[in-house]
Amino acid sequence: MARAHVSSVIGIVLPLLCTLAVGSLAVGSLAAQQIGEQPLSDGIAEAGPAAPIPDRAAGGMQISWEVRNRFRLFREERDFQIHAAAESNQSILAAEQAFERQSDGRGWARNAVNRLCIDLGGHVSEPCTRDNVKESYLTPTEHPVTVRLTGAVPVGAVCAWSFDDGDSPRGTTQDCTEPIDFRARYGRATSATVDVTSGDATQRLTAQVKVRDILIAGLGDSIASGEGNPDRAVPLSDEGFCFRSYLGGAGREFYRPSRAGYKGGRACGTSGSLQSWQQFGALWMNAACHRSLYSYQTRAALALAVRYPHVAVTYLPLACTGASIPEGILGSQRARECLTAKSSAKCQGTVNGQIAQLRDALAAARHRQPERKLDLVLMTIGANDINFSGLVSDVIVDAATERALFRRGGLIGSVDGSRSSLERDLPQAFTRLRAALRPLLDNDLSRVVFVSYANPALANGGAPCPGGKAGFDVHPSFNADSGRLTAVTEYVRNEFLPGLKALASCQSGVICRDPAGDRMTFVDAHQSAFANHGFCARADSDPEFDRECFSAKGDSFVGSIVEAPHQPLVCGRGASAFRAYLPRARWIRDANDSYFTAMTYPQAQSSLMQPSDIHDATWGLLSAVYGGAVHPTAEGHAAMADAAMPAIASQLHLNAADAGDVTGEPLPPPTPQQ
C-alpha cells in the first residue's frame, strides 16, 4: 500500500473509529372550543386530555387545566399528543416498543424531526412558530392552556367563567361540558373562577393557573446524543455496493447493501459523486453531532412534559458524539457528519464547546428575561476520556493488516492505558467540568443528573458476550475476540463504571471542593436491565429479518463478487426489509446494525484526509461502525430514560401535586334582576 494512502487511512480512522462514548389574553380566545383534532402519523391514536391532578373541590366538581403541546421542542401539537397517548400509564420503554410495532420498525421520529424549534443545523429558531403562534423558544411570554370543568358536572349546567391575571378580568359563558383555550402569562398566576348554574342552584369554584416552564439542557457524548439511532434511518437498496480491501488487488473486494436511490456506480473502479451518495443517507436531528430524538435525554425531557400537565418543558439538546470533557464539553470538537443539502456541499468542520453554547444561550435568555434560569442538566460523559473506542477497536479488529495499521495510528487501546486515564486524567477533567458548571447552576451541582453508561457486552443475567463474528461480519476484518472481550467487559464492570460513579458523586476518596454542592445526582438503575440485553443477546421474538439474515455463525454476506452485486445477503432477502426500530433482545447495536441503520460516511474532514473515492477501504470500515456500533438502541435509550425519571422529578420537586387547591362554595340563587 502506498505510504500516502496509509497515512490517509490512519488520519481518518484515528479520530473516528466507532466514535464511542460509551399574545396577551383576549376575550375572543376564551370562546368555547375543543382542542383541535389533527391527523396523526402511523395510525397511532391521539391522546385525550391529560389526567387532572386531584384538587379539593365542592360538590364533586373541579377545575382542571393542562398546558397544551407542553414539550416546547415540538412545533405541532400532534407530535406531542402521540407520546401523551403512548405513555399513558406505562413506561417510556413500553411506549417505545409500541411505537416500533405500530410504525413497522420505521420509527416515530422520522417525520417529527422536520417539525422542531431547533433546525437540522442545531440552531434555535427565534421566534418559533408553534401551532400557528410565534413564540420565543428560550424565553416564552405565554403558554397555551386548556381549562375545563370535570367531575360530577350536572347535565345541562351553564358555566360563567372569568380569568384574571392582574390586568382587566375577562370571561365567557357556555355549556359546562365545553373546554376553554387561552394563553396564560409566563411567570404570573391567573385566577380562574367559574359559576356553575344548574336549575336554581349556583356553585362557584376558583383555582390558580400558573405554568411552570422548566429549562433543561442535555450535555455529553454519543450516549447522550443518541448515536446509533438516526431520526430517519438510511434507506437501503437490495443491490450490492463494492468496497475495496486495504490490501487491494484482485479478489480484495467485498459487497454490502447499497443506499436506495443512489444511481451512481456501485462496482469498485466506477466513479460516483460523494455529494450524490450523501443525499441518500440517514437523517439526524443534528448531523454534526449525530443528535437524535431517540436519545435518553430527549425521551426523559419529553416524558416529563407528558406526565406533568401543569408544566412546560423547554429543552436544549447540546450533546455531541465523540465528545470528551476537554474536547466537546469545555472546548470545541470536530464535527462528525455534514448536513447534506442539494444546493450546497459546505460542511461545518467543528462544533463549539457545549458549555460555551449553553452559556451563550442562557445569556441571551436572561437579556430578555433576567429571572430565567437553568433548572436541570442531563449529562453522560467520560468514555471518550478513557479511550473506550480504542478498547472496542482492540476487541473487534482481528485481521492482521488492519490491526497493524491501527496500532501504527494509535487506534487500538489497552485496558492498562484506559486504567491510567481513569486514575490520572479523568479526575482532573471532572474538576474542570465542575468549575464550568457551577456558575450556570447557582453552585448546586445536584441539579446535574448524571446518567451512567450501560455495560454493552452482557447477556444471560450478566455474563460477558462470547465473542465471534456474529453481528460484526459486515466488515471482513471484524471478529470479536473472546479473551479480549472478556477482559474489557470485566474492566468496565469492576473499574470504569464504579470509578465514574465515585467521580460524579464525590465518593470513594474522590476529593471535591464542596461535596454538598459538588455532588451530582447519579443514575445507574438501568444497568441491571442491560445485563440481559448486550449486543450478543438474541431471542425468538427478534425481527424475522434479523433471525434469517444476520447469521449466528457470522456468515451473513455473499462472498462471490459475481453474485454479491445483485444479492449481497446469503439469506436471499432484500436489505430493504431491515427495520431499525423494531423490538429486539439486544439493546446495544452491533456493527451490522450500525451499517444497516446509518451507513455513515463521515464527511466532516479536511480534503487531505478524505478517502480517494466512495468505494475506498476506509469508507467500508467507517460505514460499518460510525453510525453507532456498540451504542444503545432506541429501546436501550428508553430504558435509560425510565431510570432517570425519578431523579429528575425529585430534583425538580415534582413528586407532589404541581398546582394549587381548587376551592368551592355555594352561591344564592340568582334573582330575576340578575
C-alpha positions in Angstrom: 0.0 0.0 0.0 1.3 3.4 -0.9 2.6 5.4 2.1 0.2 8.4 1.4 -2.8 6.1 1.3 -1.8 4.5 4.7 -1.4 8.0 6.2 -4.8 9.0 4.9 -6.4 5.8 6.3 -4.8 6.4 9.8 -5.7 10.1 9.8 -9.3 9.4 9.1 -9.8 6.4 11.3 -7.9 7.8 14.3 -10.5 10.4 15.4 -13.5 8.5 14.2 -13.4 4.7 14.6 -16.6 3.8 16.4 -16.9 7.3 17.9 -17.9 5.6 21.0 -18.8 7.0 24.4 -19.7 4.7 25.8 -50.0 37.5 22.7 -51.9 38.7 25.6 -55.2 37.1 26.8 -58.1 38.2 24.6 -61.8 37.9 25.3 -62.3 36.2 21.9 -59.8 33.4 22.8 -62.0 32.4 25.7 -64.8 31.3 23.4 -65.7 27.7 23.9 -63.6 25.4 21.7 -62.2 21.9 21.7 -58.6 21.1 21.3 -58.1 20.9 17.6 -58.1 17.3 16.4 -55.3 16.7 13.9 -54.4 13.6 11.9 -51.7 11.5 13.4 -48.9 9.6 11.7 -48.6 5.8 11.6 -52.1 5.1 12.9 -51.2 5.9 16.5 -54.2 7.1 18.4 -54.4 10.6 19.7 -54.4 11.2 23.5 -57.3 12.6 25.3 -56.8 15.4 27.9 -54.1 14.7 30.5 -55.4 13.2 33.7 -56.2 16.1 36.1 -54.3 16.3 39.3 -56.8 15.8 42.1 -57.7 19.0 43.8 -60.1 19.8 46.7 -63.4 21.0 45.4 -67.1 21.2 46.5 -69.9 19.2 45.0 -67.7 16.6 43.3 -66.6 19.2 40.7 -63.2 20.6 40.0 -61.4 22.9 37.7 -58.8 21.0 35.7 -56.3 22.5 33.4 -53.3 21.5 31.4 -50.7 23.1 29.2 -51.1 22.1 25.6 -48.1 20.9 23.5 -46.0 21.3 26.6 -42.9 19.8 25.2 -41.8 23.0 23.5 -39.3 21.5 21.1 -42.3 20.2 19.1 -43.8 22.9 16.8 -47.0 20.9 16.3 -49.3 19.5 19.0 -49.9 16.3 17.1 -46.3 15.2 17.7 -46.8 15.7 21.5 -50.2 14.0 21.5 -48.9 10.7 20.2 -46.5 10.5 23.1 -49.1 11.5 25.6 -51.3 8.7 24.3 -48.5 6.1 24.1 -47.1 6.8 27.6 -50.4 6.9 29.4 -50.0 4.6 32.4 -46.9 2.8 31.1 -43.1 3.2 30.9 -41.1 5.0 28.3 -39.7 1.7 27.2 -43.2 0.2 26.8 -44.3 3.2 24.8 -41.2 3.0 22.6 -41.9 -0.7 21.9 -45.5 0.2 21.0 -44.3 2.9 18.6 -41.9 0.4 17.0 -44.6 -2.1 16.3 -47.1 0.5 15.1 -44.7 2.1 12.7 -43.5 -1.3 11.4 -40.0 -0.5 12.6 -39.7 2.7 10.7 -39.7 4.8 13.9 -41.9 7.6 15.3 -39.2 10.3 14.8 -38.8 10.2 11.0 -41.4 12.9 10.4 -41.3 14.8 13.7 -37.6 15.6 13.1 -38.7 18.2 10.5 -41.1 19.9 12.9 -38.9 21.2 15.7 -38.0 24.5 17.2 -34.3 23.7 16.5 -33.3 23.3 12.9 -31.2 20.5 11.5 -28.1 22.6 11.9 -28.6 22.8 15.6 -29.8 26.4 15.6 -32.7 27.5 17.9 -35.5 29.1 15.9 -36.2 32.5 17.4 -39.1 33.0 17.2 -40.5 29.6 16.7 -44.0 29.2 15.2 -45.7 26.6 17.4 -49.3 25.7 16.4 -49.6 28.9 14.3 -48.4 31.2 17.1 -44.9 32.8 17.1 -43.2 32.2 20.4 -39.7 32.9 21.8 -38.3 29.4 22.4 -35.9 30.1 25.2 -38.0 32.9 26.8 -41.7 32.3 26.4 -44.1 35.1 27.4 -47.2 32.9 27.3 -48.3 29.3 27.3 -51.3 27.7 25.7 -53.6 26.3 28.3 -56.9 24.4 28.2 -59.3 24.7 31.2 -62.3 22.5 31.8 -64.8 21.6 34.5 -64.6 17.9 35.5 -66.1 15.6 38.0 -69.9 15.4 38.8 -71.0 18.2 36.5 -74.8 18.4 36.3 -76.4 17.7 32.9 -77.2 20.9 31.1 -75.3 23.1 33.6 -74.1 26.5 32.4 -70.7 27.8 33.3 -69.8 31.5 33.7 -66.1 31.7 33.5 -63.8 34.6 34.4 -60.0 34.8 34.2 -57.9 37.4 36.0 -54.1 37.6 35.6 -53.7 41.0 37.2 -54.9 43.0 34.3 -58.6 43.5 33.5 -60.7 40.3 34.1 -62.1 38.6 31.1 -64.8 35.9 30.8 -67.3 34.0 28.9 -70.5 31.9 29.5 -71.0 28.5 27.9 -72.1 24.9 28.4 -70.1 23.3 31.2 -69.1 20.4 29.0 -67.0 22.7 26.7 -63.3 23.4 27.4 -61.7 26.8 27.1 -58.4 27.6 25.5 -56.4 30.6 26.4 -52.8 31.8 26.7 -51.5 32.1 30.3 -48.9 34.7 31.1 -45.4 33.4 31.8 -44.4 33.8 35.4 -47.8 35.1 36.5 -50.8 33.3 38.1 -54.2 33.6 36.5 -57.2 33.3 38.8 -59.8 31.1 37.2 -63.4 31.4 38.6 -66.4 29.5 37.3 -70.0 29.9 38.5 -71.8 26.6 37.7 -75.6 27.1 37.4 -77.9 24.1 37.3 -81.6 24.8 37.8 -81.9 27.2 40.7 -78.5 26.3 42.3 -75.2 28.0 41.6 -71.8 26.8 42.7 -68.6 28.9 42.5 -65.2 27.3 42.1 -61.9 29.0 41.9 -58.4 27.9 41.0 -55.0 29.3 40.3 -53.5 28.7 36.8 -49.7 29.2 36.8 -47.5 27.4 34.3 -44.0 26.4 35.4 -41.6 26.5 32.5 -38.7 24.1 33.1 -35.4 24.7 31.2 -33.4 21.6 30.7 -30.1 21.2 28.9 -28.6 18.0 27.6 -24.8 17.6 27.6 -22.4 14.9 26.9 -21.1 12.4 24.4 -22.5 9.9 21.9 -24.5 8.1 24.5 -26.1 11.4 25.5 -26.7 12.5 21.8 -28.4 9.3 20.7 -25.7 8.0 18.4 -26.8 4.8 16.6 -30.4 6.0 16.2 -30.9 8.4 13.3 -34.3 10.0 13.3 -34.7 8.6 9.8 -32.7 5.5 9.1 -30.8 5.2 5.9 -32.9 3.7 3.1 -31.4 0.5 1.9 -31.1 -0.9 -1.6 -31.4 -4.6 -2.3 -28.4 -4.4 -4.6 -24.8 -4.6 -3.5 -22.2 -1.9 -3.3 -18.5 -2.6 -3.6 -15.8 -1.7 -1.1 -12.1 -2.3 -1.6 -10.0 -4.1 0.9 -7.0 -2.4 2.5 -4.7 -4.9 0.8 -6.1 -4.0 -2.7 -5.7 -6.2 -5.8 -7.9 -8.7 -7.5 -10.2 -10.6 -5.2 -9.8 -8.0 -2.5 -13.3 -6.6 -2.8 -16.5 -7.2 -0.9 -20.1 -6.1 -1.4 -22.6 -4.9 1.1 -26.1 -3.4 0.6 -26.2 0.0 -1.2 -28.2 3.1 -0.5 -31.7 3.2 -2.1 -32.0 6.0 -4.7 -28.3 6.1 -5.5 -27.8 6.0 -9.2 -24.0 6.2 -9.5 -21.5 3.4 -10.0 -21.8 0.5 -7.5 -18.8 -1.5 -8.6 -15.3 -0.8 -7.4 -13.4 1.2 -10.1 -16.5 3.1 -11.2 -17.0 6.8 -10.4 -19.6 8.2 -8.1 -20.2 11.6 -6.5 -19.8 11.7 -2.7 -22.3 14.5 -2.6 -24.8 12.5 -4.5 -24.2 9.4 -2.3 -24.7 11.6 0.9 -28.1 12.8 -0.3 -29.5 9.3 0.3 -28.1 8.9 3.8 -29.7 8.8 7.2 -31.3 12.0 8.7 -30.3 13.2 12.1 -31.8 16.0 14.3 -28.3 17.3 14.1 -25.8 15.7 11.7 -22.7 17.3 13.1 -23.2 15.7 16.5 -25.5 12.8 15.5 -28.1 14.1 17.8 -31.3 12.1 17.8 -34.9 12.4 19.2 -34.4 8.8 20.4 -31.7 9.8 22.9 -32.5 9.1 26.6 -32.1 12.9 27.2 -34.8 13.8 24.8 -37.1 11.0 25.9 -36.8 11.9 29.5 -37.5 15.6 28.9 -40.5 14.6 26.7 -41.8 12.2 29.4 -41.6 14.9 32.0 -43.9 17.1 29.9 -46.2 14.2 29.3 -46.6 13.3 33.0 -46.9 16.7 34.5 -49.8 18.6 32.8 -49.1 21.9 34.7 -45.5 22.4 33.4 -43.9 23.3 30.1 -40.5 21.8 29.2 -38.0 23.9 27.2 -35.3 21.5 26.2 -31.9 22.5 24.7 -30.0 19.4 23.3 -26.3 20.0 23.1 -24.7 16.6 23.5 -22.3 15.6 20.7 -21.0 12.2 19.6 -17.2 11.9 20.1 -17.1 14.5 22.9 -14.8 14.2 25.9 -14.6 16.7 28.7 -11.7 18.7 27.3 -12.8 18.5 23.6 -16.5 18.7 23.3 -17.7 19.9 26.7 -15.2 22.5 27.6 -13.7 23.1 24.2 -14.6 22.7 20.6 -14.5 19.4 18.7 -14.6 18.1 15.2 -18.0 17.7 13.6 -19.0 14.2 12.8 -21.0 14.5 9.6 -22.3 17.2 7.3 -25.9 18.4 6.9 -26.4 17.4 3.3 -28.2 19.9 1.1 -28.8 19.6 -2.6 -27.7 23.1 -3.2 -24.6 23.1 -1.1 -21.7 20.9 -0.2 -20.4 23.0 2.6 -19.5 21.2 5.8 -19.1 22.6 9.3 -15.7 21.4 10.4 -16.0 22.0 14.1 -18.6 22.3 16.8 -18.3 24.8 19.6 -17.9 23.5 23.2 -21.1 22.6 24.9 -20.5 24.8 27.9 -19.9 27.8 25.7 -23.1 27.1 23.7 -25.1 26.8 26.9 -23.6 29.9 28.4 -24.4 31.9 25.3 -28.0 30.6 25.3 -28.5 31.5 28.9 -27.0 35.0 28.4 -29.4 35.6 25.5 -32.4 34.3 27.5 -31.5 36.4 30.6 -31.1 39.5 28.4 -34.9 39.2 27.7 -35.9 37.6 31.0 -33.5 38.4 33.8 -35.1 35.9 36.1 -34.7 33.0 33.6 -32.7 30.2 35.0 -31.4 26.7 34.0 -33.4 24.2 36.0 -31.6 20.9 35.2 -28.8 19.4 33.2 -28.8 15.9 31.9 -25.3 14.5 31.3 -23.3 11.4 30.3 -19.6 11.9 29.7 -16.3 10.1 30.4 -16.0 7.1 28.0 -14.0 9.1 25.4 -11.8 10.4 28.1 -10.5 6.9 28.8 -10.3 5.9 25.1 -13.2 3.4 25.2 -13.2 3.4 21.4 -9.7 2.1 21.5 -10.8 -0.7 23.7 -13.5 -1.6 21.2 -11.1 -1.5 18.3 -8.8 -3.9 20.2 -11.7 -6.3 20.7 -13.3 -6.3 17.2 -10.5 -5.6 14.7 -9.0 -9.0 14.2 -7.4 -9.1 10.7 -3.6 -8.7 10.9 -3.3 -6.0 8.3 -5.9 -3.8 9.9 -4.5 -4.3 13.4 -1.1 -3.3 12.2 -2.5 -0.2 10.6 -4.5 0.8 13.6 -1.6 0.1 16.1 0.6 2.4 14.0 -2.1 5.1 14.1 -2.8 4.7 17.9 -6.3 3.4 17.3 -6.0 0.3 19.3 -6.1 0.9 23.1 -5.4 -1.3 26.1 -7.0 -1.8 29.5 -3.8 -0.6 31.1 -3.9 2.6 29.1 -7.5 3.2 29.9 -7.0 2.5 33.6 -4.2 5.1 33.6 -6.5 7.7 32.1 -9.3 6.8 34.6 -7.0 7.2 37.6 -5.0 10.2 36.4 -6.8 12.3 33.7 -10.5 11.9 34.4 -10.4 13.2 37.9 -8.7 16.4 36.7 -11.2 16.7 33.9 -14.1 16.4 36.4 -12.6 19.2 38.5 -12.6 21.5 35.5 -16.1 20.4 34.5 -17.5 21.2 37.9 -15.9 24.6 37.8 -17.5 25.3 34.5 -21.0 24.1 35.6 -21.2 25.8 39.0 -22.0 29.4 37.8 -24.6 28.0 35.4 -26.4 26.2 38.2 -26.1 28.6 41.1 -23.4 26.4 42.7 -25.8 23.5 43.1 -24.5 20.5 41.0 -27.1 18.2 42.4 -29.2 19.6 39.5 -26.8 17.7 37.2 -28.5 14.3 36.6 -25.6 12.2 35.6 -26.8 9.1 33.8 -24.2 6.4 33.7 -23.3 4.0 30.9 -24.6 0.5 30.5 -22.1 -2.3 30.0 -22.6 -3.1 26.3 -21.4 -6.7 26.3 -23.5 -8.6 28.8 -26.2 -11.2 28.3 -27.9 -14.0 30.2 -28.0 -12.2 33.5 -24.6 -10.5 33.3 -22.3 -13.0 31.6 -19.9 -11.5 29.1 -20.8 -12.0 25.4 -18.9 -14.9 23.9 -17.4 -13.1 21.0 -17.1 -14.1 17.4 -18.1 -12.7 14.1 -21.9 -12.7 14.7 -23.2 -9.2 14.4 -19.8 -8.0 13.2 -19.4 -9.8 9.8 -20.5 -6.6 7.9 -16.7 -5.9 7.6 -14.2 -8.7 6.8 -11.7 -7.6 9.3 -14.0 -7.8 12.3 -14.2 -10.6 14.8 -14.9 -10.0 18.5 -12.0 -11.8 20.2 -13.4 -13.7 23.2 -10.4 -13.2 25.5 -10.0 -9.5 24.8 -13.8 -9.0 25.0 -14.0 -10.6 28.5 -11.1 -8.5 29.8 -12.7 -5.3 28.6 -16.1 -6.3 29.9 -14.8 -7.0 33.4 -12.7 -3.8 33.4 -15.8 -1.8 32.5 -17.9 -3.6 35.2 -15.4 -3.5 38.0 -13.4 -0.4 37.5 -14.7 2.1 34.9 -18.4 2.2 36.0 -17.6 2.3 39.7 -14.9 4.9 39.2 -17.2 7.1 37.2 -19.9 6.9 39.9 -17.3 7.9 42.5 -16.2 10.9 40.5 -19.7 12.2 39.9 -20.9 11.5 43.5 -17.8 12.6 45.4 -17.4 9.1 46.8 -14.7 6.5 47.5 -12.0 9.1 48.3 -12.7 11.4 45.4 -11.8 14.9 46.6 -14.4 17.6 45.9 -14.1 21.2 46.9 -17.6 21.2 48.4 -19.1 17.7 48.5 -22.5 19.0 49.4 -22.6 21.4 46.4 -20.4 19.4 44.0 -22.2 16.1 44.3 -24.1 15.3 41.1 -27.3 13.2 41.1 -26.1 9.9 39.8 -28.3 7.4 37.9 -27.4 3.8 37.2 -30.6 1.9 37.9 -30.7 0.8 34.2 -27.5 -1.2 34.4 -29.2 -4.3 35.8 -31.7 -4.4 32.9 -28.9 -4.2 30.3 -27.3 -7.3 31.8 -29.7 -9.3 29.6 -29.6 -7.1 26.5 -26.0 -6.7 25.3 -25.1 -6.7 21.6 -25.0 -10.5 21.6 -28.5 -11.1 23.0 -30.8 -13.0 20.7 -34.4 -14.2 21.1 -37.1 -16.0 19.1 -39.1 -12.7 19.3 -36.4 -10.8 17.3 -37.5 -9.5 13.9 -37.8 -12.1 11.3 -35.2 -10.4 9.1 -32.6 -10.5 11.9 -33.2 -14.2 12.6 -33.0 -15.2 8.9 -30.3 -12.8 7.6 -27.9 -12.0 10.5 -26.1 -15.3 10.9 -25.2 -16.5 14.4 -22.1 -18.0 12.7 -21.0 -14.8 11.2 -21.5 -15.7 7.5 -24.4 -13.3 6.6 -22.9 -12.0 3.3 -22.3 -13.4 -0.1 -18.6 -13.7 -0.8 -18.8 -14.1 -4.6 -18.1 -10.8 -6.4 -20.2 -12.3 -9.3 -23.3 -12.9 -7.2 -23.0 -10.2 -4.5 -23.6 -7.2 -6.7 -27.1 -8.5 -7.3 -27.8 -10.2 -3.9 -25.3 -9.4 -1.1 -27.2 -11.4 1.6 -26.8 -15.1 2.0 -30.5 -15.4 3.2 -31.7 -14.2 -0.2 -33.8 -11.4 1.2 -33.5 -7.8 0.2 -31.8 -5.5 2.7 -34.7 -3.0 2.3 -36.7 -5.4 4.6 -34.5 -4.5 7.6 -36.2 -2.3 10.2 -34.0 -0.3 12.5 -36.8 0.3 15.0 -38.4 -3.0 16.0 -38.2 -4.6 19.4 -35.1 -6.8 19.9 -33.4 -8.7 22.6 -30.3 -6.7 22.1 -30.4 -3.1 23.3 -26.9 -2.4 22.0 -26.3 -2.1 18.3 -23.7 -4.3 16.8 -21.7 -3.4 13.6 -24.3 -5.0 11.3 -27.0 -2.8 12.9 -24.8 0.3 12.5 -24.3 -0.3 8.8 -28.0 -1.2 8.1 -29.3 1.7 10.2 -27.0 4.6 9.4 -24.2 3.6 7.0 -22.4 6.7 7.9 -19.7 8.4 5.7 -18.1 11.0 8.0 -17.7 13.8 5.5 -16.6 16.4 8.1 -12.9 16.0 7.5 -10.3 18.1 5.7 -9.9 17.5 2.0 -6.5 16.0 2.5 -8.0 13.3 4.8 -10.8 12.2 2.6 -10.6 8.7 1.1 -9.9 8.7 -2.6 -13.5 7.7 -3.7 -16.7 6.3 -2.2 -15.5 2.7 -2.7 -12.3 3.3 -0.6 -11.5 0.7 2.0 -11.6 3.4 4.7 -15.2 4.2 3.9 -16.0 0.5 4.1 -14.7 0.3 7.6 -16.1 3.6 8.9 -19.6 2.9 7.4 -19.7 -0.3 9.4 -19.1 1.3 12.8 -19.5 5.1 12.6 -23.3 5.1 12.8 -23.4 3.7 16.3 -21.9 0.3 16.8 -21.8 -0.6 20.5 -24.3 2.1 21.4 -27.8 1.7 22.8 -30.8 1.2 20.5 -34.0 3.3 20.9 -35.2 0.7 23.4 -32.0 1.0 25.3 -32.3 4.8 25.5 -35.9 4.4 26.6 -34.8 2.2 29.5 -32.2 4.7 30.4 -34.8 7.5 30.4 -37.1 5.4 32.6 -34.2 5.0 35.1 -33.6 8.8 35.1 -37.2 9.9 35.6 -37.3 9.5 39.5 -34.1 11.5 39.9 -35.4 14.2 37.5 -38.7 14.5 39.3 -37.0 14.7 42.7 -34.6 17.4 41.7 -37.4 19.5 40.2 -39.6 18.8 43.2 -42.4 17.4 41.1 -43.3 14.4 43.1 -46.1 16.3 44.8 -49.1 18.0 43.0 -47.9 20.9 41.0 -50.9 23.1 41.3 -52.8 25.0 44.0 -56.1 23.9 45.5 -59.5 24.4 44.0 -62.0 25.9 46.4 -65.7 25.8 46.1 -68.7 27.4 47.7 -72.5 27.5 47.1 -74.0 30.9 45.9 -77.5 32.1 46.4 -79.9 31.6 43.5 -79.8 34.4 41.0 -82.6 37.0 41.2 -84.7 37.8 38.1 -82.9 41.2 38.0 -79.5 39.4 38.0 
